[in-house]
Amino acid sequence: MSVDPPDRALAGIADLDVPEVDQTPALAERRDAVADLGDALRGLIAATVATEVPADQLRDVASDVRRLSRALAEISRPVGRPSSVDDLRRGQRPYNPVVGPGNPLAPPMRVVIEDDVAIGTCTLGLPHEGPLTFAHGGISALLLDQIMGYASAAAGYPAVTGRLHLRYRTAVPLGAPLVVRGEVLDVLGVRVALRGTISLAGDEDSALVEADGRFLMLRPEQAQRLFTPSPSD
């Protein structure tokens, strides 16, 4: 499963002690393998939350999954160490829980930047269900937090979430293509004011969910702590 991860300098990251990553064919091949596994696991999760097979079959599958988990765990990274497929300088995080093709929890949302506006597209399914046929409200918050962070960085203001206020105008349907937008409204000292929306594809003027956010720009030492490997590595 071939994917095209973001390939842009992450605002502010160039000043940090983050090593350059060579974009080699071997790295591209591993990223493809990571995305392929992530896609397969998303299929497994979707099948898991929809299945009504008998209990003995569920136990057989659970045994198989545990065996595969042990195989993957033979070589693993600790908390605080970037993945071997990460490139922090380019904003490439294949295991991100919203946009990462290698993370089975991610939809994943695809993001482009147009005139400093971050635009994401995705479709949610049964793994994201809250009320029947609709997405859980926390999933909407997750999507909006991510897209507003993209918008802030794309505008030149790397920041983290300080406050996120959501207005749920109507429920977000499962199985429908969505458009998630984020844009900077103003910069107030170290605070970046942002707006985000979730809408149905083809009807972007009618927001299902709206968000207002205040993101906090990082001091160099804060950014260093958040975006570089822990000293023990």
C-alpha positions in Angstrom: 0.0 0.0 0.0 1.9 3.1 -1.2 1.4 6.3 0.7 2.7 9.8 0.4 3.5 11.2 3.8 3.9 15.0 4.3 7.2 16.3 3.0 7.5 19.9 4.3 9.7 21.5 6.9 7.8 21.5 10.2 7.6 25.1 11.4 10.1 25.7 14.2 11.6 22.3 14.2 14.8 23.3 12.3 16.1 25.1 15.4 16.0 21.9 17.5 18.5 19.2 17.9 16.7 16.7 15.6 18.8 14.7 13.2 18.3 14.8 9.5 16.7 11.6 8.0 17.9 10.3 4.6 14.9 9.6 2.4 16.4 6.3 1.1 14.6 3.5 -0.9 14.9 1.3 2.2 13.0 3.9 4.3 10.3 4.2 1.6 9.9 0.4 1.5 9.6 0.2 5.3 7.0 3.0 5.3 5.0 1.1 2.6 5.2 -2.0 4.8 4.1 0.0 7.9 1.1 1.5 6.0 0.2 -2.0 4.6 0.1 -3.4 8.1 -1.8 -0.4 9.4 -4.4 -0.9 6.7 -4.7 -4.6 7.4 -5.2 -3.9 11.2 -7.8 -1.3 10.4 -9.7 -4.0 8.5 -9.3 -6.3 11.5 -10.7 -3.7 13.9 -13.6 -2.9 11.6 -14.4 -6.6 11.4 -14.0 -7.0 15.1 -16.6 -4.4 16.1 -19.0 -5.7 13.5 -18.7 -9.4 13.9 -21.4 -11.7 15.3 -19.6 -15.0 14.8 -19.9 -17.6 17.6 -17.9 -17.3 20.8 -15.5 -20.2 20.0 -14.5 -18.5 16.8 -13.9 -15.3 18.6 -11.5 -17.1 21.0 -9.7 -18.7 18.1 -9.1 -15.3 16.5 -8.0 -13.9 19.8 -5.4 -16.6 20.1 -4.1 -15.8 16.6 -4.0 -12.1 17.3 -2.0 -12.7 20.5 0.5 -14.9 18.6 1.0 -12.1 16.0 1.4 -9.5 18.7 4.2 -11.5 20.2 5.9 -11.6 16.8 5.7 -7.8 16.4 6.9 -7.2 19.9 10.2 -9.0 19.4 11.8 -5.7 18.4 10.1 -2.6 19.7 10.9 1.0 20.6 10.4 2.5 24.1 8.3 5.5 24.9 10.3 8.6 24.1 12.1 7.3 21.1 10.9 8.2 17.6 9.9 5.4 15.2 12.4 4.4 12.6 10.0 5.6 10.0 9.6 9.1 11.5 11.1 12.3 10.2 10.3 15.1 12.6 11.9 17.8 10.5 9.4 17.0 7.6 6.5 16.3 9.9 6.4 12.7 8.9 4.8 10.6 11.7 3.3 7.4 10.2 2.0 6.3 13.6 0.1 9.5 14.4 -3.3 8.5 15.8 -5.2 10.8 13.3 -3.2 10.9 10.1 -0.8 8.1 10.4 -1.3 5.3 7.8 0.6 2.9 10.1 -1.7 3.5 13.1 -4.8 1.3 13.0 -6.6 3.7 15.3 -6.4 6.5 12.6 -9.1 6.8 9.9 -6.5 7.9 8.5 -7.2 11.6 7.7 -5.4 12.9 4.6 -4.2 16.5 4.9 -3.3 19.2 2.4 -2.3 22.8 3.0 -3.9 25.5 0.8 -3.1 29.2 1.5 -2.2 28.4 5.1 -5.6 26.5 5.5 -5.3 22.9 6.6 -7.8 20.7 4.8 -8.3 17.1 5.9 -10.4 14.3 4.4 -11.5 11.1 5.9 -14.4 8.7 6.4 -15.3 7.3 9.8 -16.7 3.8 10.4 -18.0 1.5 13.1 -14.8 1.7 15.2 -15.6 5.4 15.7 -19.3 4.9 16.6 -21.0 6.7 19.4 -24.8 6.9 18.9 -26.0 4.4 16.4 -24.9 5.3 12.8 -23.0 8.4 14.1 -19.5 9.2 15.3 -18.5 9.5 18.9 -18.2 13.2 19.8 -14.7 12.6 21.1 -13.6 11.5 17.6 -14.7 14.9 16.3 -12.5 16.6 18.9 -9.6 14.5 17.9 -9.9 15.3 14.2 -10.3 19.1 14.9 -7.4 19.2 17.4 -5.1 17.6 14.7 -6.2 19.8 11.8 -5.9 23.0 13.9 -2.4 22.0 14.9 -1.5 21.6 11.2 -3.0 25.0 10.4 -1.0 26.7 13.1 2.3 25.1 12.1 1.6 25.8 8.4 1.1 29.5 9.1 4.4 29.6 10.9 3.3 29.3 14.5 4.2 25.9 15.9 2.0 25.5 18.9 0.2 23.0 21.2 -3.4 23.0 22.3 -4.2 25.3 25.2 -8.0 25.4 24.9 -10.4 23.7 22.5 -14.1 24.6 22.5 -16.5 22.6 20.3 -20.0 23.3 19.2 -21.8 20.2 17.9 -24.4 21.5 15.5 -25.5 18.0 14.4 -24.3 14.5 14.5 -21.4 13.3 12.3 -22.6 10.3 10.2 -20.5 7.2 9.8 -19.6 6.1 6.3 -19.8 9.5 4.7 -16.8 11.4 3.3 -15.9 14.3 5.6 -13.9 17.5 5.2 -12.1 18.8 8.2 -10.7 22.4 8.0 -8.5 24.5 10.3 -7.3 28.0 9.9 -5.5 30.7 11.9 -7.7 33.7 12.8 -5.3 35.8 14.9 -2.1 35.7 16.9 -2.3 37.2 20.4 1.1 37.2 21.9 2.0 33.6 22.4 -1.5 32.4 21.8 -2.8 31.5 18.3 -6.5 31.8 17.7 -7.9 29.1 15.3 -11.1 28.0 13.9 -12.0 24.5 12.7 -15.0 22.8 11.1 -16.1 19.3 10.1 -18.5 19.1 7.2 -19.8 16.6 4.7 -17.8 16.5 1.4 -19.6 18.6 -1.1 -21.4 20.7 1.5 -18.5 22.4 3.2 -20.5 25.6 3.9 -22.7 23.7 6.4 -20.6 22.7 9.4 -21.6 19.6 11.4 -19.1 20.6 14.2 -17.4 23.9 14.8 -14.3 24.5 17.0 -12.6 27.6 18.4 -9.1 27.0 19.8 -6.3 28.8 21.6 -3.0 27.2 20.9 0.2 28.1 22.8 3.4 28.8 20.9 6.3 26.9 22.4 9.5 28.4 23.8 12.6 26.7 22.4 13.2 24.6 25.5 9.6 23.4 25.5 9.8 22.5 21.8 13.1 20.7 22.5 11.4 18.6 25.3 8.4 17.7 23.1 10.0 16.9 19.8 13.4 15.4 20.6 14.2 11.9 21.9 14.5 11.5 25.7 18.1 11.8 27.1 18.1 8.1 28.0 18.1 7.3 24.2 
